[in-house]
Amino acid sequence: MRADHVRNYKSVHTWTGIVSGLALFIAFYAGALTVFKEPLRRWSTPPATLAQPVPLDEVQPLIVQTLATTPSVGRGAALKLEGDRAIPRLEWEVRDPKADDHDDSAVRRYVATLDAGGGVQVSEQHPSRLVEFIDVLHRVVGLPVDSDPNRWIMGVVSALYFVALVSGVVVLLPSLVKDFFALRVGKNLKRMWLDAHNVVGIVSLPFHIVMALSAVVFAYHDQIYALQDKVIHKGQWSQGPARAPQAKGGPARDPADMLPPSRLLQIAREASPGFEPNGLQYAQVTGPRPTVRVWGKNPEAVSPRALGGFAAIDPYSGKLLATDFLPGAQDTPALFISSFFALHMASFGGTAVLWLYFLLGLAGAWLFYTGNLLWVETRRKAQRKGGERPVQRRDTALMASATVGVCIGCVAGISLTLAAAKWLPGRVDDLAAWHVRIYYAVFFAGVAWAFWRGAARAAAPLLWLAAACTAAIPLSSLLGWLAPGSGAWADGTMLGVDLTALAGALALAWMARATARRVRQGPQDSVWSVRRSMAASA
């Protein structure tokens, strides 16, 4: 390939990476954590709010009485399952019809249980929504609201990401065989970081291609579904499951006539052998179009959502209404779209795939961080031997500060809001709002600190802050175990969350020490040199 073509592709790779890199760091770091949504949710949930599972059909009285006597539950109520047992709680949401669809503050959440006398007891709940907030950071690249415009922004960022991947491969092709396994460790730190950046990028290239393309599909899936419905399904998806017409104004259905949960699970399993249900979702069961969605996963098939997929069943007749989203029973067009979601959300392959995606997500975040650092170092003006120290370009100093503030501020903010999950319950009313405030307070403080102090002076303190915030996660559990009356708690089944956070805190502490040594002893003409910063201020 001609040298001028390689230079053009290198320029494309550099600028698409710079434009999208900081947003993608947040998306990948938060996304790596959301791979383990359920363990994080369990870790951050007070034990007092957890109910013990009971035999499956013992929850039928709760389901029947709640659906028959509570009008607000009509649009849908969810029952969680653990194997062939059920959590004796029926949960549902009521949204203000005048509010925006993505305004979480317009949603009120309720839970129904049976009291000692067998009567239904309904109460409003205020869950922390911590895991959902981290997922929002992932899905809309750090923006605070999961809205259509923000998802479209994410789609544009993902498209730039794909361009950066392709152009980066083209740039590396001429020297791929020679440089693929080269990791030249020595005094030339820029060369070492470039080698590491290239190796990680090439090794994880298939993963990144999947992420880039699936993220674009995720951003515009409503438009894709509408087109697929119109062209392939002739509008059937938008009309809902087909069923025999019923006269308007007919008598309301009696939930007492519904099939028990065990029978609904049996129907779903017969439709997809190997299907493992994890929840039931009842919708409009007293109206003319009653439906139960049996949610779950099939280890031998892909799932269209992180929670899995579902079979739509008539709860009275047991008729299977739809399998378009049932893992293991989808037709080819539905499976094509579902595969994008499954590849993006790791909803296939079991625990080993989850850990692989977690590590690849962290490696991806590191890739964007080092990409920005390499951009800064490449534009550094070198000091001539015996000459005066050069004045570095302003854009390189600003990009260095932005990289440090955004990336490390994101890590510290997520860690601290996670740790706060052990201390906020019972002390504040709006848990969800507090988690958002804590994250953005730390994030913007980190960004402001980086721009005020400069990258060199800010990097090490911010890394120490991130290490301390991450260490606060296992320390909170430890304090809950040592002092149960403190308000925090320990859950031995979630020890993996604490150990993973401890490993992350140690890694961040090592990075802080290495960065501090670099800024003290590195080249004086670098934007990462404290000596350069001190000379400039003088």
N, C-alpha and C positions, 0 to 999 in steps of 0.2 A: 504494500500500500504506500502511496506517495506520502512524503513527509508533511506536505501542506494539508493533505486530507486528515492525517492524524492530528495535526495542530488544531484544525477546525473542530474535530470531534472532542478534543481535549477541552476546548473553550466551551463547547456545549455542555459537556459533563460538569465542568467547574461551575458554570452559572446556574444550571438547573439544580445542581446539588446545593449551592449556596442559597438560592431562593427558597427551596423547600426543606432544607436540612434541619433547621431549628424546629419547625412544625412536626417534621417526621420523628425527631428525637422524642418529643412528648408523646406522639402517637405510639411509637414502638415501646417506650418504657412503660407507659400506662397499659398498653396492650399486653405486654409480657405478664403483668400482674393479674390482668383479668382472665388469663388462661385458667387461673385457679379461683374463679369467682366463688364457688360454694364453700371451699375451705376458709376464704377470707370472710365470707358472710357469717359462717359459724363462729370464727374466731372473734368477730366484732359484735356478736349478739349476746346480751346478758343471759346467763343460765336460767334466771327466773322466768324469762319469756319463752323458753323452749318447752314444748310439750312432748311427753313420751308417746311413741307410736302404740297403737292398739290394733287388734285384729281388724281386717279390712271392713267387713260388713257391720261392725259395731258402730261405724260412723253414719250408717244409713238414717237413723232417727235424726241426727243433727242435720244432715243434708235435707231431708224431707221437711222438717219443721222450719228451718231457716228459709228455704225457697218458697214455702207456702205462706209464711207470715211476714216476710221482710220485702217490701216492694223495691227498695233500692238495689237489691241483689239481682234484679231481673236481667241485666245485661251480661252478667257473668260472675261466677264465683269459683274460686280455685281451692282444690284440696291436694295437699302434698302427700306423696307416698314414699315409703322406705321399704323397698322390696314388696312383699305381700302384706304389709302393714300400712296403716294410715296415721297421719298426724291429726288428732281430733280437733281441728280448727278449720273453719271455712272462711276464706279471706276474699274480699272484693274491693273495688275502687268505684268512687262516684266522682265524675268530672263535671265541673261547671260548664254547661253547654255553650255559654257565651265566651268562654276563655279560649285562648289559642291551644291547639292540640299538643304543643310541646311545653306548655306552661305547667311545670310540676307543682307549683304552689296552688293551682286550681283543682288539685286532686285531693279528695278526702278518702282515707283508707279505713276499712272496718274489718273486724274479726268476730266471728260467732263461735261460741262454745256452749256446751251443755252444763248447767249448774247441777248441784247435788240432787235436786228434785227432778232432773230430766228436762227442765225448761231451757229454752234458748236464751242465751245472754249475749247481747250485741254491745260491743264497745269500739270506740274509735282508737286507732293506733297511730303512732307517730314514729315509724321506723327511721333509722339513720340514713338509709339510701346511700351509704358510703360506697359500696361496690358499684352501684349504678352511676355515681358521680365519677369514679375513676374510669368507668367504661365510657362515659360521655367525653372525658378528656381524650381518650383513645380514639373515639369515633369521629370527633370534630377537631382533631389536632390541637387540643388545648383551649379551645373556645368554651365559654361557660354554659352554653345552651345548645341542646341537640335539636336544631331546627333544620328545615329544608335548605335555606340559603347556606347555613354553615356546613351541611353535608355536601352541598355542591362545591363549596370552597375546598373541602377535603378531597373531592373528586379531582379538582384541578391540580391540587398538590400531588395527588397520587399519579396523575398523568405526567407531571414534571419528573416525578420519581422514576417512572418507567423510562422516560427519555434519558435520564441520568444513568440508569443501569445499562441501556443499550450503548450509549456513547462511551461509557467507561470500559465496557468489554472491547469495543473497537480500538480504543486507545491502547489497551493492554495486549491485544492480539499479536503485534509484531514481536513482543518479547515474552509472550506467555510461557513458552516452554522453559526459557532460561530463568525467568523471575518468579515462576509460580510458587516454588517451595523455598525461595530465597528469603531469608530473614537476617539481614546483615546487622548484627548487634555490635555497637561500638560507639565512638565519640560522635559520629554523625547521626544525631537523634532524628533529624528530619528523614533521612534515608530509612532508618529503622521503622519509624511510624508509617512511612509510605509503603514499605514492604508488608507490614502487618495489615494495613488498610487493604492492600491488594489481595492478600491471601484470604482474609476474612470475607471480602467481597466476592471473590471467585468461588470459594467453597460454599457460601450460602446463596449463590446466585439463583438457583431454582426456587428457593424459599422467597427471595425478594421479588422475583417475577410474579409468583403466585400472589404475594401480598399486594403488589402494585395493581395488577389486573383485577383481582377480586375487590380491592378497595374502590376502584372505579365503578364496578358493577354494583357494589353496595351503595355508593353515593347516588346512583341513578336507577336503582332497582325498581322504583315505582313506575318510572317511564318504561323500563324494559318489560315489566309485568303487564302494563297496559297494552304494549305493542304485541306481546306474546298472546295475551287474552284475545285481542282483536283478530290477529292473523291465524293463530292455530286453534284456539278454543272457541272461536265465534261468540265471544262475550259471556261464556258460561261461568268463568271465574268471578266476574263482577256481579253475577246474579246469585251466587251462592250455590249450595248443594241442591241438586234437583230432587223434588219430592212431589207427591200428589197434591193437587190444589185443594184448598180447604175453604169453606165458606167464611166470609167475613162475619165477625160477631158471634162466632161459635162459642160453645162453653169452654171455660178455662180448663186446662189440663190439671190433673191432681198429681203433684209430685209423689204422693204415696204409691202411685201405680208404676213408678219408674223401676227399672231393673237395678239390682244391687251392684255396687262397685265391682265385686268379684266377677260377675257375669260380663260387665263392660270390658274388663281387662282380658277376659277369655276371648271375646270377639276380636279385640285388637291383636292379640297374640296369634290367633288363627289366620288373620289377614297377613301377618308378617312374622313367620317363625324366627325366634331369636330376639324379638322385640321385648325390651325391658321397661315397663311403664314407671314413670316417676311423678305423675300428677294427673288429676282430673279437672277439667274446666267446664262447668255447667253454664249454658247460655239460653235464655228465653224458654225455660222449661215449662212455664205455664202458658205460653203463647202458641201461635200456630206453627212455629218453626223451631221446635225444641231440638237442641244439639248438645252433645257432650263430646269434648275433645279429650281423647286419651293421649297424654303426652308421654314421651319416653325416647329411648335410644336403642339402636340395634348395633351391637359391636361389629357386625359383619357388613354394615352398610353405612353410607354417608347420611348425615342429618342436615336438614335445611336451616337449622337454627342452633345456637349454642346450647339451648335447653334440650334440643333433640328435634323431634317432629311429632305429628299427631295423626290419629285416625278420628274422623268425624262420625259419630254414631247417634242414631235416634235412641234416646234413653228409655222410650216406652216399648217400641217394637224390637229394638236390637238391630235394626237395619244399618248396614254399613253405608254411610252417605258419601264419603269421599276418602280417597287414599293419596291425594295429590301431594301431601306433605308427610306421608308415613314412611319412615326409613325402611328400606327393603321391599317396598311395594309401589314405588313411584314409576310412572311411565317415563319414556326417554326425554321429552321436552322438560318436564318438571325436574327430572334428575339432573339435567344439564345446568339449570339455574341453581339447584341445591348444591351442586358440587362446588360452585364458587364460594358459597357461604361456608360449606364444610371445610374447604381448604383454608379459608381465612380464619375461621373460629376454632380450628382443631377439633371439630365435632365428629371425629372418626378415629379408630385405631386404639382407643383406650389411654391408660395413664402414661405409657411410654411416649406417645405422641404429644401429650400435654407438656411433659418435661422438655421434650425436644423443642417445642414451640416457645416455651418459656426461655430457654437458653438462646435460641435463635433471635427472639425478640430483644433480649438484652444485648446480644452481639450486634443487632441492627442499630440500636440506639448508640452503641459505641462507634459504629461505622460512621454515622452522621456527625458525631462529636469530633472524631479524628479528621473527617473530611474538612470541617471548618478550620481546625487547627492547621492542617496542611495548607489550606488556602492562605492563611495568615502568614505562615512561615515562608511560603513561596514568594510573597510580595515584600518580604523584609529586605530593607537596604543594608547590605553588608558593610561593615567598617573596614576601610582599607588599612593595611598594616602601617602603623605610625601616624595615621591620619586622624582627623576629628571624628567623633561619634556622629553618625548621620541622624537627621531628623526623620523619623518614620512617617509613612503616609497616614493621614487621619482615618481613612476608611479601614485600614488594617487594624488600627487600635480600637475603632468602634466595633468591628466585627469580632475581635477577640473578647471585648467586654460583653457583647451580646451573647456569644457562645457560652462564656462562663456563667453569666447571670441566668440565662434561660434554662440551660441544661441542668446545672447544679441546683438552681432554684426549684426546678420541677421535682427533682429527686428528693430534696429536703421537704418540700411542701407535701408531697404524697406520703412520705414517711411519717411526718408529724401528725397529719390528719388521721392516718391509720392508728398511730399510738393513742391519739385522743379518743378513739372509739372505746377504750377501756375506762375512761374517766368522765365522759360527758353524760351517759345515761343517769337519770335521776337528779342531775344538776342543772340541766338546761331543758327548755321545752321543745325547741325546734332543732332536733339533731341534724337534719339534712342541711339547714342553713349554716349551722356552726361548722360542719365539715367543709363546706364551700369557702366560708370566710377564712378558716385556718389555712387551707391550701393557698388561696390567692394572696393572703397577707404575707406568707413566707415567700411565695414565688415572686411577687412584685418587690418585696424587700431585697431579695437576692439580686434581681435585675438592677434595682436602684443602686445597691452597694457596688456592683460590678462596674457600672458606668461612673460612679462617683470616685471610686478608688483606682479604677483602671484594672485591666485583666490580671497583671502581675501581682498587685497587692491584694486583690479580692479572691483569687483562685483558691489558695490554701485555706483561708478562713472559711470560705463557703463549703469546701470539701469537709472540713472538720465539723461544720454545722450539719451537713448532710449525714455524716457518720454518727453524730450524736442523736439526730432525729431518728435515724434508722435503728440505732441501739435502743432507743426508747420503746420500740415495739416489744422485744423480748423482755426488757426490764419491767415494763408494765405488767406482763404476765407473771414475772417473778415476784413482784411486789404483791400482786393479787394472791399468790400462793403463800407468801410469807406473812402477809397481813390482810386476811380476808375482810376485815372491817374497813379497809381503806377505800372501798368503792370499786376497785378493780377486781378482776377475777382471773383464774387460771383454768385452762381446759386442756387436760392431758392428751385428749384425742387430736388436738390441733398443735401439738408440739412441733410439727414440721414447719408451720408458719413462723414460729419463733426462731427455730434453728436457721431457716433460710434468711430471715432478717438479720440474725447475728452474723452470718457469713457475709452478707452485704455490707454491714457496718464495718467489719474488719477490712474488707476490700476498699471501702471508701477511706478508711484511716490510712491504709497503705498509700493510696493515691495522694492523700493530703501531704504525707511526709515526703513522697517523691516530688510532688509539685513544689513544696517549700524549698527543697534542695535545688531544684531546677532554677527557680527564680532568684536564688542567692548566688549560685555558682555558674549559671549558664552564660552564654555570650552577652556582653553588655549592649550590643546593638539589636537585641531581640525585644519585641514587645512584651515578652514574658520575663524580662529582667527587672528586678526591683531597683538595681543600680541605675538602669536607664531611666526608670520612672523618677528616681530621686534626683538624677541630674537634670531631667527635663523640668521638674518643679523648681529646682534651684535657678 
